[in-house]
């Protein structure tokens, strides 16, 4: 048997005796012989394949069992092609399964080269970790103001019913309302913030009930709307009567303090 050392005919295809498997060797032989994968000349390729295995053995290289198995499959294909064709086998090509395997392997090799190029280009780059983004609680949806207005209406209606059940007390309160001065809104802004800082969170109804006059109620209501509109206080949740629970927007306070520190 001719080998890569004595035959010029085989020297062109046995330059490299290192292949990843039998399909890799077959694909190399097909490229070297410039033949169509779908029309493989089995006799030519089989002869060269067997000589390759012989060259490996002469070089004391271990021939893997998969190479021997492929050689037997090629022999079976060659024998089938030598048999006379019948009507049942006329349209069958014994090389079709081998051609499909070679096409799939060829696609894998191309993908490997493409991925290898991408690895060479990007493997040395470092990836920046994602930044932790704090939840911004300073945004107040428009429905917050609506919730305060609706809660105020429910509270006033409830207080009016209580007052109607105590006519004498209601009359006394009416006299107080008439004679008392108008309460400044700024005073109630300070009072609401003071109560929220000391209590942590308070029901809007509890804040309203601190008032003693109609002027106090109106001032507290307007002060609450202003504080929510400026994101200074937030609606934390709603109680079982759907009354808002208010608290100070400490996230806004922290950002404000940080900005002041950076500006100084």
PAVO-944131 format. One line per 4 residues: their letters; for each residue x, y, z of N, C-alpha, C. Coordinates in Angstrom, 1 decimal. Example, Ala and Ser with C-alpha at 12.3 -4.5 7.8 and 13.67 -1.06 7.14 Angstrom:
<nodes>
AS) 13.2 -5.7 7.8 12.3 -4.5 7.8 13.2 -3.3 7.8 ~ 12.8 -2.2 7.1 13.7 -1.1 7.1 12.9 0.0 7.9
</nodes>
This chain:
<nodes>
XXXX) 0.8 -1.2 0.0 0.0 0.0 0.0 0.9 1.2 0.0 ~ 0.5 2.2 -0.9 1.3 3.4 -0.9 1.0 4.3 0.3 ~ 2.0 5.1 0.8 1.8 5.9 1.9 2.2 7.3 1.5 ~ 2.1 8.2 2.5 2.4 9.6 2.3 3.9 9.8 2.1
XXXX) 4.7 8.8 2.5 6.2 8.9 2.4 6.7 8.4 1.1 ~ 6.0 7.6 0.3 6.5 7.0 -0.9 5.7 7.4 -2.2 ~ 4.5 7.9 -2.0 3.6 8.1 -3.1 3.3 9.6 -3.3 ~ 3.6 10.1 -4.5 3.2 11.5 -4.8 1.7 11.6 -4.9
XXXX) 1.0 10.5 -5.2 -0.4 10.5 -5.4 -1.1 10.8 -4.1 ~ -0.5 10.4 -3.0 -1.2 10.6 -1.7 -0.6 11.7 -0.9 ~ 0.5 12.3 -1.3 1.1 13.3 -0.5 0.2 14.5 -0.4 ~ -0.6 14.8 -1.4 -1.4 16.0 -1.4 -2.5 15.9 -0.3
XXXX) -2.9 14.7 0.1 -4.0 14.5 1.0 -3.6 14.0 2.4 ~ -2.3 13.7 2.5 -1.9 13.2 3.8 -0.9 14.1 4.5 ~ -1.0 15.4 4.1 -0.1 16.4 4.7 -0.3 16.4 6.2 ~ -1.6 16.3 6.6 -2.0 16.4 8.0 -2.7 15.2 8.4
XXXX) -2.1 14.4 9.4 -2.8 13.2 9.8 -3.6 13.4 11.1 ~ -3.9 14.6 11.4 -4.6 14.9 12.6 -6.0 15.4 12.2 ~ -7.0 14.6 12.5 -8.4 14.9 12.2 -9.3 14.7 13.4 ~ -10.4 15.4 13.5 -11.3 15.2 14.7 -12.2 14.0 14.6
XXXX) -12.2 13.3 13.5 -13.0 12.1 13.4 -13.1 11.7 11.9 ~ -13.8 10.6 11.7 -13.9 10.1 10.3 -14.6 11.1 9.3 ~ -15.6 11.8 9.8 -16.3 12.8 9.0 -15.4 13.9 8.6 ~ -14.5 14.3 9.5 -13.6 15.4 9.2 -12.6 14.9 8.1
XXXX) -12.2 13.7 8.2 -11.3 13.1 7.2 -12.0 13.0 5.8 ~ -13.2 12.5 5.8 -14.0 12.4 4.6 -14.2 13.7 3.9 ~ -14.5 14.7 4.7 -14.8 16.1 4.2 -13.5 16.6 3.6 ~ -12.4 16.4 4.2 -11.1 16.8 3.7 -10.8 16.2 2.4
XXXX) -11.0 14.9 2.3 -10.8 14.2 1.0 -11.7 14.7 -0.1 ~ -13.0 15.0 0.3 -13.9 15.5 -0.7 -13.4 16.9 -1.2 ~ -12.9 17.8 -0.3 -12.4 19.1 -0.7 -11.2 18.9 -1.6 ~ -10.3 18.0 -1.2 -9.1 17.8 -2.0 -9.3 17.3 -3.4
XXXX) -10.3 16.4 -3.5 -10.6 15.8 -4.8 -11.6 16.7 -5.6 ~ -12.2 17.7 -4.9 -13.1 18.6 -5.6 -14.3 17.9 -6.2 ~ -14.9 17.1 -5.3 -16.1 16.3 -5.8 -17.3 16.8 -5.0 ~ -18.5 16.5 -5.6 -19.8 16.9 -5.0 -20.2 16.0 -3.8
XXXX) -20.5 16.6 -2.7 -20.9 15.7 -1.6 -22.1 14.8 -1.9 ~ -23.0 15.3 -2.7 -24.2 14.5 -3.1 -23.9 13.5 -4.2 ~ -22.7 13.5 -4.7 -22.3 12.5 -5.8 -20.9 12.0 -5.5 ~ -20.7 11.5 -4.3 -19.3 11.1 -3.9 -18.9 9.8 -4.7
XXXX) -17.7 9.9 -5.3 -17.1 8.7 -6.0 -16.6 7.8 -4.9 ~ -17.4 6.8 -4.4 -17.1 6.0 -3.2 -15.8 5.2 -3.4 ~ -15.6 4.7 -4.6 -14.4 3.9 -4.8 -13.1 4.7 -4.6 ~ -13.1 5.9 -5.2 -11.9 6.8 -5.0 -11.7 7.2 -3.5
XXXX) -12.8 7.6 -2.9 -12.7 8.1 -1.6 -12.4 7.0 -0.6 ~ -12.9 5.8 -0.8 -12.7 4.6 0.0 -11.2 4.2 0.0 ~ -10.7 4.2 -1.3 -9.2 3.8 -1.4 -8.3 4.8 -0.6 ~ -8.6 6.1 -0.8 -7.8 7.1 -0.1 -8.0 7.0 1.4
XXXX) -9.2 6.7 1.8 -9.5 6.6 3.2 -8.7 5.5 3.9 ~ -8.7 4.3 3.2 -8.0 3.1 3.7 -6.5 3.4 3.7 ~ -6.0 4.1 2.7 -4.6 4.4 2.7 -4.2 5.4 3.8 ~ -5.1 6.2 4.2 -4.9 7.1 5.3 -4.8 6.3 6.6
XXXX) -5.7 5.4 6.8 -5.6 4.5 8.0 -4.3 3.8 8.0 ~ -3.9 3.2 6.8 -2.6 2.5 6.8 -1.4 3.4 7.1 ~ -1.5 4.7 6.7 -0.4 5.6 7.0 -0.4 5.9 8.5 ~ -1.5 6.0 9.1 -1.6 6.2 10.6 -0.9 5.0 11.3
XXXX) -1.2 3.8 10.9 -0.6 2.7 11.5 0.9 2.6 11.4 ~ 1.4 2.9 10.1 2.8 2.9 9.9 3.5 3.9 10.7 ~ 2.8 5.0 11.1 3.4 6.0 12.0 3.2 5.8 13.4 ~ 2.8 4.5 13.7 2.5 4.1 15.1 1.5 5.0 15.8
XXXX) 0.5 5.5 15.0 -0.6 6.3 15.6 -1.7 5.4 15.9 ~ -2.4 5.7 17.0 -3.6 4.9 17.4 -4.8 5.2 16.4 ~ -5.3 4.2 15.8 -6.5 4.4 14.9 -7.8 4.1 15.8 ~ -8.5 5.2 16.0 -9.8 5.0 16.8 -10.8 4.1 16.1
XXXX) -11.6 3.5 16.9 -12.6 2.5 16.4 -13.6 3.2 15.5 ~ -13.9 4.5 15.6 -14.8 5.2 14.8 -14.3 5.3 13.3 ~ -13.0 5.4 13.2 -12.4 5.4 11.8 -12.6 4.0 11.1 ~ -12.4 2.9 11.9 -12.6 1.6 11.4 -14.1 1.4 11.0
XXXX) -15.0 1.9 11.9 -16.4 1.7 11.6 -16.8 2.4 10.4 ~ -16.3 3.7 10.1 -16.6 4.4 8.9 -16.1 3.7 7.7 ~ -14.9 3.0 7.8 -14.4 2.3 6.7 -15.3 1.2 6.3 ~ -15.8 0.5 7.3 -16.8 -0.6 7.0 -18.1 -0.1 6.3
XXXX) -18.5 1.1 6.8 -19.7 1.7 6.2 -19.5 2.1 4.7 ~ -18.3 2.6 4.5 -18.0 2.9 3.1 -17.9 1.7 2.2 ~ -17.4 0.6 2.7 -17.4 -0.7 2.0 -18.8 -1.2 1.7 ~ -19.7 -1.0 2.7 -21.1 -1.4 2.5 -21.7 -0.6 1.4
XXXX) -21.5 0.7 1.4 -22.0 1.6 0.4 -21.5 1.2 -1.0 ~ -20.2 0.9 -1.1 -19.6 0.6 -2.4 -20.2 -0.7 -2.9 ~ -20.4 -1.7 -2.0 -21.0 -3.0 -2.4 -22.4 -2.8 -2.9 ~ -23.2 -1.9 -2.3 -24.6 -1.7 -2.7 -24.6 -1.0 -4.1
XXXX) -23.6 -0.1 -4.3 -23.6 0.6 -5.6 -23.2 -0.4 -6.8 ~ -22.5 -1.4 -6.4 -22.1 -2.4 -7.5 -23.2 -3.4 -7.8 ~ -24.2 -3.5 -6.9 -25.3 -4.5 -7.1 -26.2 -3.9 -8.3 ~ -26.7 -4.8 -9.1 -27.6 -4.3 -10.1 -28.9 -3.7 -9.5
XXXX) -29.4 -2.7 -10.1 -30.6 -2.0 -9.5 -31.8 -2.7 -9.9 ~ -32.8 -2.7 -9.0 -34.1 -3.3 -9.3 -35.1 -2.1 -9.2 ~ -36.4 -2.4 -9.5 -37.4 -1.4 -9.4 -37.5 -0.8 -8.0 ~ -37.4 -1.6 -7.0 -37.6 -1.2 -5.6 -36.4 -0.3 -5.2
XXXX) -35.2 -0.5 -5.8 -34.0 0.2 -5.3 -33.6 1.3 -6.3 ~ -34.4 1.5 -7.4 -34.0 2.3 -8.5 -33.8 3.8 -8.0 ~ -34.7 4.3 -7.2 -34.6 5.7 -6.7 -33.8 5.8 -5.4 ~ -33.3 4.7 -4.9 -32.5 4.8 -3.6 -31.1 5.0 -3.9
XXXX) -30.4 6.0 -3.2 -29.0 6.2 -3.3 -28.4 5.8 -2.0 ~ -27.5 4.8 -1.9 -26.9 4.4 -0.7 -26.0 5.4 0.0 ~ -25.7 6.5 -0.8 -24.8 7.5 -0.3 -25.6 8.6 0.4 ~ -26.9 8.6 0.3 -27.7 9.8 0.8 -27.5 10.0 2.3
XXXX) -27.5 9.0 3.1 -27.3 9.2 4.6 -25.9 9.8 4.9 ~ -24.9 9.3 4.2 -23.6 9.8 4.4 -23.5 11.2 3.9 ~ -24.1 11.6 2.8 -24.1 13.0 2.4 -24.8 13.9 3.4 ~ -25.9 13.5 4.0 -26.6 14.3 5.0 -25.7 14.5 6.2
XXXX) -25.0 13.4 6.6 -24.1 13.6 7.8 -22.9 14.5 7.5 ~ -22.4 14.5 6.3 -21.3 15.3 5.9 -21.8 16.8 5.8 ~ -23.0 17.1 5.3 -23.5 18.4 5.2 -23.7 19.0 6.6 ~ -24.2 18.2 7.5 -24.5 18.7 8.9 -23.1 19.0 9.6
XXXX) -22.1 18.1 9.3 -20.8 18.3 9.9 -20.1 19.5 9.4 ~ -20.3 19.8 8.1 -19.7 20.9 7.4 -20.3 22.2 8.0 ~ -21.6 22.2 8.3 -22.3 23.4 8.9 -21.7 23.6 10.3 ~ -21.5 22.6 11.0 -21.0 22.7 12.4 -19.6 23.3 12.3
XXXX) -18.8 22.8 11.4 -17.4 23.4 11.2 -17.4 24.9 10.9 ~ -18.3 25.3 10.0 -18.4 26.7 9.7 -18.8 27.5 10.9 ~ -19.8 27.0 11.6 -20.2 27.7 12.8 -19.1 27.8 13.9 ~ -18.3 26.7 14.0 -17.2 26.7 14.9 -16.2 27.8 14.6
XXXX) -15.9 28.0 13.3 -14.9 29.0 12.8 -15.5 30.4 13.1 ~ -16.8 30.6 12.9 -17.4 31.9 13.1 -17.4 32.2 14.6 ~ -17.7 31.2 15.4 -17.7 31.5 16.9 -16.3 31.7 17.4 ~ -15.4 31.0 16.8 -14.0 31.1 17.2 -13.5 32.5 16.9
XXXX) -13.9 33.1 15.8 -13.5 34.5 15.4 -14.1 35.5 16.4 ~ -15.4 35.2 16.8 -16.0 36.1 17.7 -15.3 36.0 19.1 ~ -14.9 34.8 19.5 -14.2 34.6 20.8 -12.9 35.4 20.7 ~ -12.1 35.3 19.6 -10.8 36.0 19.5 -11.0 37.5 19.6
XXXX) -12.1 38.0 19.1 -12.4 39.4 19.1 -12.9 39.9 20.4 ~ -13.7 39.2 21.1 -14.4 39.7 22.3 -14.0 39.1 23.6 ~ -13.2 38.0 23.6 -12.9 37.3 24.8 -12.1 38.1 25.8 ~ -11.3 39.1 25.2 -10.4 39.9 26.1 -11.2 41.1 26.7
XXXX) -12.4 41.2 26.4 -13.2 42.4 26.9 -13.9 42.1 28.2 ~ -13.9 43.0 29.1 -14.6 42.8 30.3 -16.0 43.4 30.3 ~ -16.9 42.8 31.0 -18.3 43.1 31.1 -18.6 43.9 32.3 ~ -19.2 45.1 32.1 -19.6 45.9 33.3 -20.8 45.3 33.9
XXXX) -20.7 45.2 35.2 -21.9 44.7 36.0 -23.0 45.7 36.0 ~ -24.2 45.2 36.0 -25.4 46.1 36.0 -25.4 46.9 37.3 ~ -25.8 48.2 37.2 -25.9 49.1 38.3 -27.2 48.8 39.1 ~ -27.1 48.9 40.4 -28.2 48.9 41.2 -29.0 50.2 41.1
XXXX) -30.3 50.1 40.8 -31.1 51.3 40.6 -32.1 51.4 41.8 ~ -32.0 52.4 42.6 -32.9 52.6 43.7 -34.3 52.9 43.2 ~ -35.3 52.3 43.8 -36.7 52.6 43.5 -37.0 54.1 43.8 ~ -37.6 54.7 42.8 -37.9 56.1 43.0 -39.4 56.2 43.4
XXXX) -39.5 56.6 44.7 -40.8 56.7 45.3 -41.3 58.1 45.3 ~ -40.5 59.0 44.7 -40.9 60.4 44.7 -42.1 60.8 43.8 ~ -42.3 59.9 42.7 -43.3 60.2 41.8 -44.7 59.9 42.4 ~ -45.6 60.8 42.3 -46.9 60.7 42.8 -47.9 60.7 41.7
XXXX) -48.6 59.6 41.5 -49.6 59.5 40.4 -50.8 60.4 40.7 ~ -51.4 60.9 39.6 -52.5 61.9 39.8 -53.6 61.3 40.7 ~ -53.8 60.0 40.7 -54.9 59.5 41.5 -54.8 59.7 43.0 ~ -53.5 60.0 43.4 -53.3 60.3 44.9 -54.2 61.5 45.3
XXXX) -54.2 62.5 44.5 -54.9 63.7 44.9 -56.4 63.4 44.9 ~ -56.8 62.6 43.9 -58.3 62.2 43.8 -58.6 61.4 45.1 ~ -57.7 60.5 45.5 -58.0 59.7 46.7 -58.2 60.6 47.9 ~ -57.4 61.6 48.0 -57.5 62.5 49.2 -58.8 63.2 49.2
XXXX) -59.2 63.7 48.0 -60.5 64.4 47.8 -61.7 63.5 48.2 ~ -61.6 62.3 47.7 -62.7 61.4 48.0 -62.8 61.0 49.5 ~ -61.6 60.8 50.0 -61.5 60.4 51.4 -62.0 61.6 52.3 ~ -61.7 62.8 51.9 -62.1 64.0 52.6 -63.6 64.1 52.6
XXXX) -64.2 63.8 51.5 -65.7 63.8 51.4 -66.3 62.8 52.3 ~ -65.7 61.6 52.3 -66.3 60.5 53.2 -66.1 60.9 54.7 ~ -65.0 61.5 55.1 -64.7 61.9 56.5 -65.7 63.0 56.9 ~ -65.9 64.0 56.1 -66.7 65.1 56.4 -68.2 64.6 56.6
XXXX) -68.6 63.7 55.6 -70.0 63.2 55.7 -70.1 62.4 57.0 ~ -69.1 61.6 57.4 -69.2 60.8 58.6 -69.2 61.7 59.9 ~ -68.4 62.7 59.9 -68.4 63.7 61.0 -69.7 64.4 61.1 ~ -70.3 64.7 59.9 -71.6 65.4 59.9 -72.7 64.6 60.6
XXXX) -72.6 63.3 60.3 -73.6 62.4 60.8 -73.4 62.3 62.4 ~ -72.2 62.3 62.8 -71.9 62.2 64.2 -72.4 63.5 64.9 ~ -72.2 64.6 64.2 -72.6 65.9 64.8 -74.1 66.0 64.8 ~ -74.8 65.5 63.8 -76.3 65.5 63.8 -76.9 64.7 65.0
XXXX) -76.1 63.7 65.4 -76.6 62.8 66.5 -76.4 63.5 67.8 ~ -75.6 64.6 67.8 -75.3 65.3 69.0 -75.6 66.8 68.7 ~ -76.9 67.2 68.7 -77.3 68.5 68.3 -76.7 69.6 69.1 ~ -76.6 69.4 70.4 -76.1 70.4 71.3 -74.7 70.6 71.0
XXXX) -73.9 69.5 70.8 -72.5 69.7 70.6 -72.3 70.3 69.2 ~ -73.1 70.0 68.2 -73.0 70.6 66.9 -73.3 72.1 67.0 ~ -74.3 72.5 67.8 -74.6 73.9 67.9 -73.4 74.6 68.6 ~ -72.8 74.0 69.5 -71.7 74.6 70.2 -70.5 74.7 69.2
XXXX) -70.3 73.7 68.4 -69.2 73.8 67.4 -69.5 74.9 66.4 ~ -70.8 75.0 66.0 -71.2 76.1 65.0 -70.8 77.5 65.6 ~ -71.1 77.7 66.9 -70.8 79.0 67.5 -69.3 79.2 67.5 ~ -68.5 78.1 67.7 -67.1 78.2 67.7 -66.6 78.6 66.3
XXXX) -67.2 77.9 65.3 -66.8 78.2 63.9 -67.0 79.7 63.5 ~ -68.1 80.2 64.0 -68.4 81.6 63.6 -67.4 82.6 64.2 ~ -67.0 82.3 65.5 -66.2 83.3 66.2 -64.7 83.2 66.0 ~ -64.3 81.9 65.6 -62.9 81.7 65.4 -62.3 82.3 64.2
XXXX) -61.0 82.6 64.2 -60.3 83.2 63.1 -60.0 82.2 62.0 ~ -59.7 82.6 60.8 -59.3 81.7 59.7 -57.9 81.2 60.0 ~ -57.8 79.9 59.8 -56.5 79.2 60.1 -55.6 79.3 58.9 ~ -54.3 79.8 59.1 -53.4 79.8 57.9 -53.0 78.4 57.5
XXXX) -52.9 78.2 56.2 -52.5 76.9 55.6 -51.1 76.5 56.0 ~ -50.2 77.5 56.1 -48.8 77.3 56.4 -48.7 76.7 57.8 ~ -49.5 77.1 58.7 -49.5 76.5 60.1 -49.9 75.0 60.1 ~ -50.8 74.6 59.2 -51.2 73.2 59.1 -50.2 72.4 58.4
XXXX) -49.5 73.0 57.5 -48.4 72.3 56.8 -47.4 71.8 57.8 ~ -47.0 72.8 58.7 -46.0 72.5 59.7 -46.5 71.4 60.7 ~ -47.8 71.6 61.0 -48.4 70.7 62.0 -48.5 69.2 61.5 ~ -48.9 69.1 60.2 -49.0 67.8 59.6 -47.6 67.1 59.5
XXXX) -46.6 67.9 59.1 -45.2 67.3 59.0 -44.7 66.9 60.4 ~ -45.0 67.7 61.4 -44.6 67.4 62.8 -45.2 66.1 63.3 ~ -46.5 66.0 63.0 -47.3 64.8 63.4 -46.7 63.5 62.7 ~ -46.5 63.6 61.4 -46.0 62.5 60.7 -44.6 62.1 61.1
XXXX) -43.8 63.1 61.4 -42.4 62.7 61.9 -42.4 62.0 63.2 ~ -43.3 62.4 64.1 -43.4 61.8 65.4 -44.1 60.5 65.4 ~ -45.2 60.3 64.5 -46.0 59.1 64.5 -45.4 58.1 63.5 ~ -44.7 58.6 62.5 -44.2 57.7 61.4 -45.2 57.6 60.2
XXXX) -46.5 57.3 60.5 -47.5 57.3 59.5 -48.9 57.5 60.2 ~ -49.8 58.2 59.5 -51.0 58.5 60.2 -52.2 58.5 59.1 ~ -53.3 58.1 59.6 -54.5 58.1 58.8 -54.9 59.5 58.5 ~ -55.4 59.8 57.3 -55.8 61.1 56.9 -57.0 61.5 57.8
XXXX) -57.8 60.6 58.2 -58.9 60.9 59.0 -58.5 61.3 60.4 ~ -57.4 60.7 60.9 -56.8 61.1 62.2 -56.3 62.5 62.2 ~ -55.7 62.9 61.0 -55.2 64.2 60.9 -56.4 65.2 60.9 ~ -57.4 64.9 60.1 -58.6 65.8 60.0 -59.3 65.9 61.4
XXXX) -59.3 64.8 62.1 -60.0 64.9 63.4 -59.3 65.7 64.5 ~ -58.1 66.1 64.2 -57.4 67.0 65.1 -57.9 68.4 65.0 ~ -58.7 68.7 64.0 -59.2 70.1 63.8 -60.4 70.3 64.7 ~ -60.5 71.6 65.1 -61.6 72.0 66.0 -62.6 72.9 65.4
XXXX) -62.2 73.5 64.2 -63.1 74.4 63.5 -63.2 74.0 62.1 ~ -64.2 74.6 61.4 -64.3 74.4 60.0 -63.1 75.0 59.2 ~ -62.6 76.1 59.7 -61.4 76.7 59.2 -60.2 75.8 59.3 ~ -60.1 75.1 60.4 -59.0 74.1 60.6 -59.1 73.0 59.5
XXXX) -60.3 72.5 59.3 -60.6 71.4 58.4 -60.1 71.8 57.0 ~ -60.6 73.0 56.6 -60.3 73.4 55.2 -58.7 73.6 55.1 ~ -58.1 74.2 56.1 -56.7 74.4 56.1 -55.9 73.1 56.0 ~ -56.3 72.1 56.8 -55.7 70.8 56.8 -55.8 70.1 55.4
XXXX) -57.0 70.2 54.8 -57.3 69.6 53.5 -56.4 70.2 52.5 ~ -56.3 71.5 52.4 -55.5 72.2 51.4 -54.0 72.0 51.6 ~ -53.6 72.0 52.9 -52.2 71.7 53.2 -51.8 70.3 52.8 ~ -52.7 69.3 53.0 -52.4 67.9 52.6 -52.3 67.8 51.1
XXXX) -53.2 68.5 50.3 -53.1 68.5 48.9 -51.8 69.1 48.4 ~ -51.3 70.1 49.0 -50.1 70.8 48.6 -48.9 69.9 48.9 ~ -48.9 69.3 50.1 -47.7 68.4 50.4 -47.6 67.2 49.5 ~ -48.8 66.6 49.1 -48.8 65.5 48.2 -48.3 65.9 46.8
XXXX) -48.9 67.1 46.3 -48.5 67.6 45.0 -47.0 67.9 44.9 ~ -46.4 68.3 46.0 -44.9 68.6 46.0 -44.1 67.3 46.3 ~ -44.8 66.2 46.4 -44.1 64.9 46.7 -43.4 64.9 48.1 ~ -43.9 65.8 49.0 -43.3 65.8 50.3 -43.8 64.7 51.2
XXXX) -45.1 64.4 51.0 -45.7 63.2 51.7 -46.3 62.3 50.7 ~ -46.5 61.0 51.1 -47.0 60.0 50.2 -48.2 59.3 50.8 ~ -49.0 58.7 49.9 -50.0 57.8 50.4 -49.3 56.4 50.6 ~ -49.1 55.9 51.8 -48.5 54.6 52.0 -49.4 53.5 51.6
XXXX) -50.6 53.5 52.1 -51.6 52.5 51.8 -53.0 53.0 52.2 ~ -54.0 52.1 52.1 -55.4 52.5 52.5 -55.9 51.6 53.6 ~ -56.6 52.1 54.6 -57.1 51.3 55.6 -58.4 50.6 55.2 ~ -59.0 49.9 56.2 -60.2 49.1 55.8 -61.4 49.9 55.4
XXXX) -61.4 51.2 55.7 -62.4 52.1 55.2 -62.0 52.9 54.0 ~ -60.9 52.5 53.3 -60.4 53.1 52.1 -60.0 54.5 52.4 ~ -59.5 54.8 53.6 -59.0 56.1 54.0 -57.4 56.0 53.8 ~ -56.8 57.0 53.1 -55.4 56.9 52.9 -54.6 57.0 54.2
XXXX) -53.5 56.3 54.3 -52.5 56.4 55.4 -51.3 57.2 54.8 ~ -51.0 58.3 55.4 -50.0 59.2 54.9 -48.7 59.0 55.6 ~ -47.6 59.2 54.9 -46.2 59.2 55.5 -45.3 60.2 54.8 ~ -44.2 60.6 55.4 -43.3 61.5 54.8 -42.5 60.8 53.7
XXXX) -42.2 61.4 52.6 -41.4 60.9 51.5 -39.9 61.0 51.9 ~ -39.4 60.0 52.7 -38.0 60.1 53.1 -37.0 60.0 52.0 ~ -37.4 59.3 50.9 -36.4 59.1 49.8 -36.2 60.5 49.2 ~ -37.2 61.3 49.1 -37.0 62.7 48.6 -36.1 63.5 49.5
XXXX) -36.3 63.3 50.8 -35.5 64.0 51.8 -34.1 63.6 51.7 ~ -33.8 62.3 51.5 -32.4 61.9 51.4 -31.7 62.4 50.2 ~ -32.4 62.4 49.1 -31.8 62.9 47.9 -31.6 64.4 48.0 ~ -32.5 65.1 48.6 -32.3 66.6 48.8 -31.1 66.8 49.7
XXXX) -30.9 66.1 50.7 -29.7 66.2 51.6 -28.4 65.9 50.9 ~ -28.5 64.8 50.1 -27.3 64.5 49.3 -26.9 65.5 48.3 ~ -27.9 66.1 47.6 -27.7 67.2 46.6 -27.1 68.4 47.4 ~ -27.6 68.7 48.5 -27.1 69.8 49.3 -25.6 69.6 49.7
XXXX) -25.3 68.3 50.0 -23.9 68.0 50.4 -23.0 68.1 49.2 ~ -23.4 67.7 48.1 -22.6 67.7 46.9 -22.4 69.2 46.4 ~ -23.4 70.0 46.6 -23.3 71.4 46.2 -22.4 72.2 47.1 ~ -22.2 71.7 48.3 -21.4 72.5 49.3 -19.9 72.3 49.1
</nodes>
